[in-house]
Amino acid sequence: MNKRINRLIKCGLILTSLVAASAVANEDRTKKDLSEVQNALEQSQAEYNAQRKKIASLQKNLKSHELDIAKNAKALNMAEQSVKETKTQQKELQSKADELDKKYAQFQKILAAQLKSAYMAGGDDYSKMLLNQEDTAKFERTLSYYNYLNKARIEQIEDLKDLQQQIVQNQEELVKTQEKLELLFDEQKRRQTALLNAQSERQANLKNLQAQLNSTKSSINYLKENQQTLVTTIKELEKEKTQKIELLGLNKSKGKLDWPSKGKLEHTFGQRKHGGIDWKGVLIGAKEGTNINSVHNGQVVFADWLKGYGWVIVVDHGEGFMSLYGHAQTLLRDVGDMVREGETLALVGQSGGQASSGLYFEIRHKGRAVNPVKWCKRI
């Protein structure tokens, strides 16, 4: 009996040892698993932070490239205007040259006729009349006539000389205008090449940025940050703007405003974005370089690069109404400028990380976004 009890005790002790050993093994394995999870989490967090830093760096490069695009596009726009003005000037000078040539030919024709008439009258009439003084009164009249003709011829010759000098000066101006036009064409080509190069660099940078965004979970945060940046900027503008002039707002223009740029509505007001965010404006698909026009009279209160929206310009229309234009290629107006309805503010572009060209357009009243479709004319 005692032996049996001793055996049972030994078995119990062995079982207890096995259970204890199993528990220790499970605890060690759990701690090891926890350590591995923590290490993986730390590694993932480090990779995520590194990606965020790289994205920030790419955004900075993107802004730099878009700044180059904006500068070159604006310079190209000015060069094109100079070419147009120079061509007009050249056309006016050529018209003047044609007119002077015609006048010169007429002068030559008149003077030639007079010389021919004097020759036909005979060169010895004057000496004959001088010797034959039977009719003194007739001689004096004839002498006065000859003096008048000679004076008229001298004046015409002087006019002809002045006309020749005008023609020479006009030709010199034409040459200078042509040289200026050739320089402008060279500048235009250089600016066009610089613009294409900047756009190419921007496109490569944009692809890299998109790849980074797609490989992380920061896309939603990226959109939310952009949205918050825009809302914060609008609120700051509401506080900081100054009413230097009286503006009448948009209340009387509801449903009558022209769209800032022609194109198809790619995204509409209230449409769902990624991450559960609604569109606060509309995205108009338009060709790069197309004019962006002010929808109403107002004053520019913001004109700068904004993360997620690229080159942005905001116009205050008074009575709490503002309009916003984003993703521009370049801005043609500055803060403080007064603009009239239909005046060009900027050019359509792809700034702000857009894959295709277009215009982001908002209308806000007292800081609250309203549907532009209800304020603009039906397309």
C-alpha positions in Angstrom: 0.0 0.0 0.0 2.8 2.4 0.9 4.6 1.5 -2.2 1.5 2.3 -4.3 1.1 5.7 -2.5 4.8 6.5 -3.1 4.4 5.6 -6.8 1.3 7.9 -7.1 3.2 10.7 -5.3 6.1 10.3 -7.7 3.8 10.3 -10.7 2.1 13.4 -9.4 5.5 15.1 -8.9 6.5 14.2 -12.5 3.2 15.4 -13.9 3.5 18.7 -11.9 7.0 19.1 -13.2 5.8 18.5 -16.8 3.0 21.0 -16.4 5.3 23.6 -14.9 7.9 23.0 -17.6 5.1 23.4 -20.2 3.9 26.6 -18.6 7.4 28.0 -18.6 7.9 27.1 -22.3 4.5 28.7 -23.2 5.5 31.9 -21.3 8.9 32.0 -23.0 7.3 31.4 -26.4 4.8 34.2 -25.8 7.5 36.6 -24.7 9.5 35.7 -27.8 6.4 36.2 -30.1 5.7 39.6 -28.4 9.3 40.6 -28.9 9.2 39.7 -32.5 5.9 41.6 -33.0 7.4 44.6 -31.2 10.5 44.5 -33.4 8.3 44.1 -36.6 6.2 47.1 -35.4 9.2 49.2 -34.7 10.7 48.3 -38.1 7.4 49.1 -39.9 7.1 52.4 -38.0 10.7 53.2 -39.0 10.0 52.4 -42.6 6.8 54.4 -42.5 8.6 57.4 -41.0 11.4 57.1 -43.6 8.7 57.0 -46.4 7.1 60.1 -44.9 10.4 62.0 -44.9 11.0 60.9 -48.5 7.5 62.1 -49.5 8.2 65.4 -47.8 11.4 65.7 -49.8 9.7 64.8 -53.0 6.9 67.4 -52.4 9.6 70.0 -51.9 11.2 69.0 -55.2 7.8 69.1 -56.8 7.2 72.6 -55.6 10.6 73.7 -57.0 9.9 72.1 -60.4 6.4 73.7 -60.5 8.0 77.1 -59.6 10.3 76.7 -62.7 7.3 75.8 -64.8 5.4 78.8 -63.5 8.3 81.2 -64.2 9.0 79.9 -67.7 5.3 79.8 -68.6 4.9 83.4 -67.5 8.0 84.5 -69.3 6.8 82.6 -72.4 3.4 84.3 -72.2 5.2 87.7 -72.0 7.5 86.9 -74.9 4.5 85.9 -77.0 2.8 89.3 -76.2 6.1 91.1 -77.2 6.2 89.2 -80.5 2.7 90.2 -81.3 3.4 93.9 -80.4 6.6 93.9 -82.4 4.9 92.3 -85.4 2.2 95.0 -85.2 4.9 97.7 -85.1 6.7 96.1 -88.0 3.5 96.1 -90.0 2.9 99.8 -89.3 6.5 100.7 -90.3 6.1 98.7 -93.5 2.9 100.5 -94.3 4.6 103.8 -93.7 7.5 102.7 -95.9 5.1 101.9 -98.7 3.4 105.2 -98.3 6.7 107.1 -98.4 7.8 105.2 -101.5 4.5 106.1 -103.2 4.9 109.8 -102.2 8.5 109.8 -103.4 7.5 108.4 -106.8 4.8 111.1 -107.1 7.3 113.9 -106.3 9.7 112.5 -108.9 7.0 112.4 -111.5 5.9 116.0 -110.8 9.4 117.4 -110.8 10.3 115.5 -114.1 7.2 117.0 -115.7 8.2 120.5 -114.7 11.7 120.1 -115.9 10.4 118.7 -119.2 8.1 121.7 -119.6 10.9 124.2 -118.9 13.1 122.5 -121.5 10.3 122.6 -124.1 9.8 126.3 -123.5 13.4 126.9 -124.6 16.4 128.2 -122.7 16.8 131.4 -124.6 13.4 133.0 -124.0 14.7 134.9 -121.0 17.6 136.5 -123.0 15.3 137.4 -125.9 12.9 139.1 -123.7 15.7 141.0 -122.0 16.9 142.4 -125.4 13.4 143.1 -126.7 12.0 145.6 -124.2 9.1 146.8 -126.3 6.6 145.4 -123.8 8.1 146.1 -120.3 5.0 145.0 -118.4 4.9 141.7 -120.2 8.7 141.2 -119.5 8.2 141.8 -115.7 5.2 139.4 -115.6 7.2 136.7 -117.3 10.2 137.3 -115.1 8.0 137.0 -112.0 6.5 133.8 -113.4 10.0 132.3 -114.0 11.1 133.3 -110.4 7.9 131.6 -109.0 8.6 128.4 -110.9 12.2 128.3 -109.9 11.3 128.8 -106.2 8.6 126.1 -106.4 11.1 123.7 -108.0 13.7 124.4 -105.3 11.1 123.8 -102.6 10.0 120.5 -104.3 13.6 119.4 -104.5 14.1 120.2 -100.8 10.8 118.3 -100.0 12.2 115.4 -102.0 15.4 115.4 -100.0 13.4 115.4 -96.7 11.3 112.5 -98.1 14.4 110.5 -99.0 15.8 111.1 -95.4 12.4 109.9 -93.9 12.6 106.7 -96.1 16.2 106.0 -94.9 15.1 106.5 -91.2 12.1 104.3 -91.7 14.2 101.5 -93.3 16.6 101.8 -90.3 13.7 101.4 -87.9 12.5 98.4 -89.9 15.9 96.7 -89.6 16.0 97.3 -85.9 12.4 96.0 -85.5 13.4 92.9 -87.5 16.4 92.3 -85.3 14.3 92.7 -82.1 11.8 90.3 -83.5 14.5 87.7 -84.2 15.8 88.1 -80.6 12.3 87.7 -79.3 11.8 84.5 -81.3 15.1 83.1 -80.0 14.0 84.0 -76.4 10.7 82.4 -77.1 12.3 79.1 -78.2 14.7 79.1 -75.2 11.8 79.6 -72.8 9.8 76.9 -74.6 12.7 74.5 -74.2 13.1 75.4 -70.5 9.4 74.9 -70.0 9.4 71.4 -71.6 12.5 70.4 -69.6 10.9 71.6 -66.3 7.7 69.7 -67.2 9.7 66.6 -67.9 11.5 66.8 -64.6 8.2 67.4 -62.8 6.6 64.4 -64.5 9.4 62.1 -63.4 9.2 63.6 -59.9 5.4 63.1 -59.8 5.7 59.4 -60.8 8.2 58.9 -57.9 5.9 60.7 -55.5 2.8 58.6 -56.6 4.8 55.4 -56.2 5.7 56.4 -52.6 2.1 57.3 -51.8 0.8 54.1 -53.2 3.3 52.0 -51.2 2.2 53.5 -47.8 -1.0 54.0 -45.9 -0.4 57.8 -45.9 -2.7 58.5 -48.9 -5.7 59.1 -46.7 -3.7 61.2 -44.2 -2.2 63.1 -47.2 -5.7 64.0 -48.5 -6.9 65.0 -45.0 -3.9 67.1 -44.4 -4.4 68.9 -47.7 -8.1 69.4 -46.9 -7.2 70.8 -43.5 -4.5 73.0 -45.0 -7.0 74.6 -47.4 -9.7 75.1 -44.7 -7.2 76.6 -42.3 -5.9 78.9 -45.1 -9.5 80.1 -45.9 -10.2 80.8 -42.2 -7.0 82.8 -41.9 -7.9 84.8 -45.0 -11.3 85.5 -43.5 -9.6 87.0 -40.4 -6.8 88.8 -42.1 -8.4 90.3 -45.2 -8.9 94.1 -45.2 -11.9 95.8 -46.7 -10.1 98.6 -48.6 -12.8 98.9 -51.2 -16.5 98.2 -51.4 -17.3 94.9 -53.1 -20.8 93.8 -53.8 -20.6 90.0 -53.4 -22.2 87.3 -55.6 -25.8 87.2 -54.3 -27.2 89.0 -57.4 -25.2 86.7 -59.7 -26.3 83.3 -58.6 -26.8 81.1 -61.6 -25.4 83.8 -63.9 -21.6 83.5 -63.4 -19.4 82.3 -66.3 -17.2 79.3 -65.6 -13.6 80.3 -65.0 -12.4 77.9 -67.7 -14.1 75.7 -70.4 -13.9 72.0 -69.9 -15.6 68.9 -68.6 -16.4 68.5 -64.9 -14.2 65.6 -63.9 -15.3 65.7 -60.2 -18.4 67.5 -58.8 -19.2 69.2 -55.5 -20.0 66.7 -52.7 -18.5 63.7 -54.6 -16.7 61.2 -52.3 -12.9 61.3 -52.3 -10.6 58.6 -51.0 -10.7 58.3 -47.2 -14.3 59.5 -46.8 -13.7 63.1 -47.7 -16.1 65.0 -49.9 -15.1 67.4 -52.7 -15.6 71.0 -51.6 -15.4 72.3 -55.2 -15.3 71.0 -58.7 -12.4 69.8 -60.9 -12.6 71.0 -64.5 -10.6 69.1 -67.1 -8.9 71.6 -69.3 -5.9 71.8 -71.6 -2.6 73.0 -70.0 -2.0 76.7 -70.6 -5.7 77.6 -71.0 -6.7 80.9 -69.4 -8.3 80.9 -65.9 -10.6 83.9 -65.6 -12.2 85.6 -62.6 -15.9 84.8 -62.3 -16.7 88.2 -60.9 -15.1 91.6 -59.9 -12.9 91.3 -56.8 -9.5 91.6 -55.2 -6.7 89.0 -55.1 -6.1 88.1 -51.4 -4.0 84.9 -51.9 -1.5 83.9 -54.6 1.0 81.2 -53.7 1.8 77.5 -53.8 -0.3 75.3 -51.5 0.4 71.7 -50.7 -2.0 69.4 -52.5 -3.4 72.2 -54.6 -0.2 73.5 -56.3 -0.4 77.2 -57.5 -3.6 78.7 -56.0 -5.1 82.1 -56.4 -8.1 83.4 -54.2 -10.3 86.3 -55.1 -12.4 88.2 -52.5 -15.7 89.4 -54.0 -17.1 91.1 -50.9 -20.0 90.2 -48.6 -18.2 87.1 -47.4 -17.9 85.6 -50.9 -14.6 84.2 -52.2 -13.6 82.1 -55.2 -10.6 79.8 -55.3 -8.6 78.5 -58.3 -6.1 75.7 -57.9 -3.6 73.4 -59.8 -2.5 76.4 -62.0 0.5 76.2 -64.2 1.4 79.8 -63.3 -0.2 82.9 -61.6 -0.6 86.1 -63.6 -1.9 88.3 -60.7 -0.5 89.2 -57.3 -2.0 89.8 -53.9 -3.8 93.2 -53.7 -4.6 93.3 -57.5 -8.1 94.4 -58.4 -9.6 92.2 -61.1 -12.7 92.5 -63.2 -15.1 89.8 -64.2 -13.6 87.7 -67.1 -10.0 89.0 -66.5 -7.3 86.3 -66.7 -5.9 85.3 -63.3 -3.7 82.3 -64.2 -3.1 79.4 -66.6 -4.4 75.9 -66.3 -1.8 73.4 -65.2 -1.0 70.2 -63.2 0.5 71.6 -60.1 0.0 70.1 -56.7 0.8 66.5 -57.9 -2.0 66.1 -60.5 -1.5 63.4 -63.1 -3.4 65.4 -65.7 -4.1 69.1 -66.4 -7.2 70.7 -64.9 -8.6 73.5 -62.7 -9.8 73.0 -59.1 -12.5 75.6 -58.5 -14.3 76.6 -55.3 -16.8 79.2 -54.2 -17.1 79.9 -50.5 -19.5 82.1 -48.5 -18.4 83.1 -45.1 -15.9 80.3 -45.1 -18.4 77.6 -46.1 -18.0 75.9 -49.4 -21.1 76.1 -51.7 -21.8 74.2 -54.9 -20.3 76.1 -57.9 -22.8 74.4 -60.3 -25.7 76.4 -58.6 -23.8 79.7 -59.1 -22.4 79.3 -62.6 -24.3 79.2 -65.9 -25.5 75.8 -67.1 -22.9 74.1 -69.3 
